[in-house]
Amino acid sequence: MKTFYGMLTSSLVLVGSLITGCATTTDQPTIKCGNDYGCLSDNAIKYRQEAEQLHALAQRYEIEAAALSGQDADAVKHQRGVAQAYRLEAQKADQLAQEYRSQLPHNMAH
């Protein structure tokens, strides 16, 4: 039984690492849109959607950590760490979305 949990933990760590590496796109420099309202609007929507996806991933990892609690303290700690990383990235994406949205005229704001 311990082998199963060991394999499960190892696979979760691997998958979490891969997803974390792929999902964190807010490290990219922001796109300069100037007065291109379509660009501003598109980026506001893009970063808002990214923030929602990252929030969902963080919640998923918190649920997994709760399910593992009492079984494997290291796995729980790792899952919560991954969840925290996703939450931070979601906050960055939210901030970028708000920056782009704030540059739009009020009648175009999403």
Secondary structure, 3 states (H helix, E strand, C coil): CHHHHHHHHHHHHHHHHHHHHHHCCCCCCCCCCCCCHHHHHHHHHHHHHHHHHHHHHHHHHHHHHHHHCCCCHHHHHHHHHHHHHHHHHHHHHHHHHHHHHHCCCHHHCC
